[in-house]
Amino acid sequence: MTADEKSELFWDIAKPMLLEGTAQKSTMMGFPCLRTAEGQFFASLEKESADMIIKAPAERVKELIANGVAQPFAPNGRTFKEWAKIVPVDRELWFDLIQEAFQFVEDK
């Protein structure tokens, strides 16, 4: 899947949240992203590859990596413990993980 197709999928999944006002489009470190109405970042796309990146508890990130669903998110060589780059491109998986990421930041 091309970067443009991944980006289109991401924003299509996010559309209901954007229309409801529970999420907003923004940028994080220059990456297009979603944040809550309160300003908490929870999902993003890598700039060149458009791989999805989500925020989750550090233990959940480790679990996703161990299961082969994610890779560490390490822009410029610095690993972010609560962020994971999602490897497979799958609409249902992306939808579930965006919801999970949103709930994680809302509960903080």
C-alpha positions as CSV (number, residue, x, y, z in Angstrom):
1,M,0.0,0.0,0.0
2,T,1.3,3.4,-0.9
3,A,1.9,6.2,1.6
4,D,-1.0,8.1,0.0
5,E,-3.3,5.1,0.5
6,K,-2.3,4.7,4.1
7,S,-2.8,8.4,4.8
8,E,-6.3,8.2,3.2
9,L,-7.1,5.1,5.3
10,F,-6.0,6.8,8.5
11,W,-8.0,10.0,7.9
12,D,-11.0,7.9,6.8
13,I,-10.9,6.0,10.1
14,A,-10.5,9.3,12.0
15,K,-13.4,11.1,10.2
16,P,-16.1,10.2,12.7
17,M,-14.0,11.4,15.6
18,L,-13.2,14.6,13.7
19,L,-16.9,15.2,12.9
20,E,-17.9,14.5,16.5
21,G,-15.3,16.9,17.8
22,T,-13.7,14.3,20.0
23,A,-10.5,14.6,17.9
24,Q,-8.7,17.3,16.0
25,K,-6.2,17.3,13.2
26,S,-2.8,18.7,14.2
27,T,0.9,18.1,13.8
28,M,3.4,16.5,16.2
29,M,7.1,16.9,15.4
30,G,6.0,17.8,11.9
31,F,4.0,14.6,11.6
32,P,0.2,14.8,10.8
33,C,-1.6,13.6,13.8
34,L,-4.8,13.3,15.9
35,R,-5.2,14.9,19.2
36,T,-8.1,15.0,21.7
37,A,-10.2,18.1,22.1
38,E,-8.0,18.8,25.2
39,G,-4.8,18.7,23.2
40,Q,-3.5,15.2,24.0
41,F,-1.7,13.6,21.0
42,F,-2.8,9.9,20.5
43,A,-2.2,8.8,16.8
44,S,-0.1,10.0,14.0
45,L,1.4,9.1,10.6
46,E,5.1,9.0,9.8
47,K,5.9,11.7,7.2
48,E,7.4,9.7,4.4
49,S,6.0,6.2,4.9
50,A,2.6,7.1,6.4
51,D,3.0,4.2,8.8
52,M,0.6,4.7,11.7
53,I,1.9,5.6,15.1
54,I,-0.2,5.3,18.2
55,K,0.3,6.2,21.9
56,A,-0.3,3.4,24.4
57,P,1.0,2.3,27.9
58,A,4.7,1.2,27.7
59,E,3.7,-2.4,28.5
60,R,1.1,-2.4,25.7
61,V,3.8,-1.1,23.3
62,K,6.1,-3.9,24.3
63,E,3.3,-6.4,23.8
64,L,2.5,-5.1,20.3
65,I,6.2,-5.3,19.4
66,A,6.5,-8.8,20.8
67,N,3.4,-9.9,18.8
68,G,4.9,-8.5,15.5
69,V,2.2,-5.9,15.2
70,A,4.4,-2.9,15.9
71,Q,8.0,-1.6,15.8
72,P,9.5,0.8,18.3
73,F,8.9,4.4,17.3
74,A,12.3,6.0,17.3
75,P,12.5,9.2,15.3
76,N,16.1,10.5,15.1
77,G,17.2,7.4,17.0
78,R,15.4,8.2,20.2
79,T,12.9,5.5,21.2
80,F,9.6,6.7,22.7
81,K,8.4,4.1,25.2
82,E,4.7,5.0,24.9
83,W,4.5,5.2,21.1
84,A,4.5,2.3,18.6
85,K,4.8,2.2,14.8
86,I,2.2,-0.2,13.5
87,V,3.5,-2.6,10.9
88,P,0.5,-4.2,9.3
89,V,-1.9,-2.0,7.3
90,D,-5.3,-3.3,8.3
91,R,-8.5,-1.2,8.6
92,E,-9.9,-3.0,11.6
93,L,-6.6,-3.1,13.4
94,W,-6.0,0.6,12.8
95,F,-9.5,1.4,13.9
96,D,-9.1,-0.6,17.1
97,L,-5.7,0.9,17.9
98,I,-6.8,4.5,17.3
99,Q,-9.7,3.9,19.7
100,E,-7.4,2.3,22.2
101,A,-4.9,5.2,21.9
102,F,-7.7,7.7,22.3
103,Q,-9.0,6.0,25.5
104,F,-5.4,5.8,26.9
105,V,-4.8,9.5,26.7
106,E,-8.4,10.3,27.8
107,D,-7.8,8.2,31.0
108,K,-4.5,9.9,31.9
